[in-house]
Amino acid sequence: MATRGSGLPVAILAACALAFGALACTSSLAANLPLDTQRDLACPQDDYLSPAWSPDGKSIAYSAAFDVLRLSNGDIYTSLPDGSQPIRLTADPAEDTAPAWSPDGQSIAFVSTRDGNKEIYTMRADGTGLTRLTHNAIPDDTPAWSPDGRRIAFAETAPDGNADIFVMNVDGTGQTRLTDDFLLDYSPAWSPDGRWIAFVSGRAGNIELYLMRPDGSDQLRLTHDRSVDYSPAWSPDGKRIAFTGEKDGLPALYLIRPDPGGAESGTAETRLTHHPDPDDSASWSPDGRQIVFVSKIDGQTHLYRINADGSDMRPLDSAQHGLCVN
């Protein structure tokens, strides 16, 4: 298991970088060090992506794209909910992104290019037990667990750029197509009761939120905006969906109440964030009281936490705790 904090061999890395070039040095060292040491070589600094709150509320998983030399690809980390005590779970030269917790909190699904193509993998919550689930010639992305932990929904992108949503068993078997539209369908998010999957689609000529049953039936449009809407995330009670909307030309977080049986499938949109920087990738705390998300401020993407009523926005980056070496 990885350890919290970081003891970083900065002098070794610096000497290697001067001799061989920083990128070659980082890749070479990482390939020849024990995994625990590899994990400690990087403490995330900037470009945080795809936060995901653990089911027990004790951790947040995310992807971070910089190491101590600021040359790293994205890797998967966890930290405490205040951003302290980061643990690096993956240390591969490829890109590891989009972590998603299993409902029991024992596993994390994620996307990796380590085999040359975006594929879905799972690992234990401590970073061990890596398992590849998809073996497709085209990219697979945005995994989302069913509430019973038996299936994973994901998006698959064809060579022409079109994407559709599939579902599979947690061992990668039984891959089944749920959408078959000539425009983008991606970013599935399972409702807490397992009855619906929210997703993003461009089928109406604009990027909007939709709902469908887990078998792909009853596909309904949730948002009706002239701007784009994406990144849906259900509240734990299933009564609201947080999402990113660009209604004022800049990505901000919004809430909507899904109402599949109503005259419109989504009602009562509420804007959650109000500041002049782009926000995305909301994830709810298990008690439904807070949301973690990413915001790009001063050209760098960082983690923030906000109350579900839009109050008390604050940064979560581990750098604020003095744990990272610059």
Secondary structure, 3 states (H helix, E strand, C coil): CCCCCCCCCHHHHHHHHHHHCHHHHHHHHHHCCCHHHHHHCCCCCCCEEEEEECCCCCCEEEEECCCCCCCCCCEEEEECCCCCCCEECCCCCCCEEEEEECCCCCEEEEEECCCCCCEEEEEECCCCCCEECCCCCCCEEEEEECCCCCEEEEEEECCCCCEEEEEEECCCCCCEECCCCCCCEEEEEECCCCCCEEEEECCCCCCEEEEECCCCCCCEECCCCCCCEEEEEECCCCCCEEEEECCCCCCEEEEEEECCCCCCCEEEEEECCCCCCCEEEEEECCCCCEEEEEEEECCEEEEEEEECCCCCCEECCHHHHCCCCC
